[in-house]
C-alpha cells in the first residue's frame, strides 16, 4: 500500500490540474499532467508491468504475444524473406 503522503501529493497535483484548466493556465496544466503521467507510469512499473511501444503489459502476457507472433511468422532455413524493391 502506498504511503499517505503519496496520495496527498497526487490529490494536490490533481487539484492543481483542475484549477489550471479552469483558469486557462496552460503551463501549470501541462506540468500537472506530466507529473500525474509519470506518477502513474511509476506505479505500473512497481507492479511489474512492462512498457512496449505505447502499451503496458504483464510480463506473462507479453511473452505470450511474442510466442504467438513467432508461431505465425516462422523463420525458414535461410532466414526471413527480403522484400522485393519496386
C-alpha positions in Angstrom: 0.0 0.0 0.0 1.3 3.5 -0.9 2.2 6.0 1.8 -0.3 8.6 2.7 1.9 11.4 1.6 2.0 9.9 -2.0 -1.8 10.1 -2.1 -1.8 13.6 -0.7 0.7 14.7 -3.3 -1.4 13.0 -6.0 -4.5 14.8 -4.8 -2.8 18.2 -4.7 -1.5 17.7 -8.3 -4.9 16.6 -9.5 -6.5 19.7 -7.8 -3.8 21.9 -9.4 -4.6 20.4 -12.8 -8.3 21.1 -12.5 -7.6 24.7 -11.2 -5.2 25.4 -14.1 -7.7 24.1 -16.6 -10.4 26.2 -15.2 -8.1 29.3 -15.1 -6.7 28.6 -18.6 -3.2 28.4 -17.3 -1.7 26.1 -19.9 1.8 25.9 -18.4 0.6 24.8 -15.0 -1.8 22.4 -16.6 0.9 20.7 -18.6 3.2 20.4 -15.6 0.5 18.8 -13.6 -0.4 16.4 -16.4 3.3 15.4 -16.9 3.7 14.8 -13.1 0.5 12.7 -13.0 1.6 10.7 -16.1 5.0 10.0 -14.5 3.3 9.0 -11.2 1.0 6.5 -13.0 3.9 5.1 -15.0 5.9 4.6 -11.8 3.0 2.7 -10.2 2.7 0.5 -13.2 6.5 -0.2 -13.2 6.4 -1.0 -9.5 3.5 -3.5 -10.1 5.7 -5.4 -12.6 4.2 -4.2 -15.9 6.4 -3.7 -19.0 6.0 -0.8 -21.5 6.1 -2.0 -25.1 5.5 0.8 -27.6 2.6 2.7 -26.1 1.0 -0.2 -24.3 1.6 -1.7 -20.8 1.7 -5.5 -20.5 2.2 -8.0 -17.7 5.4 -9.9 -18.5 3.4 -13.2 -19.0 1.1 -11.6 -21.5 3.9 -10.0 -23.4 5.7 -13.4 -23.6 2.5 -15.0 -24.9 2.2 -12.3 -27.6 5.8 -12.7 -28.7 5.4 -16.5 -28.8 2.2 -16.2 -30.8 3.9 -13.8 -33.3 6.8 -16.2 -33.8 4.4 -19.1 -34.4 2.6 -17.1 -37.0 5.8 -15.9 -38.7 8.2 -18.8 -38.8 11.8 -18.3 -39.9 12.8 -20.6 -42.8 16.2 -22.3 -43.2 17.6 -19.2 -44.9 16.1 -16.6 -42.6 13.3 -14.2 -43.4 12.5 -13.3 -46.9 13.6 -9.9 -48.1 11.1 -7.6 -49.6 11.5 -7.0 -53.3 12.2 -3.4 -54.0 9.9 -1.9 -56.6 
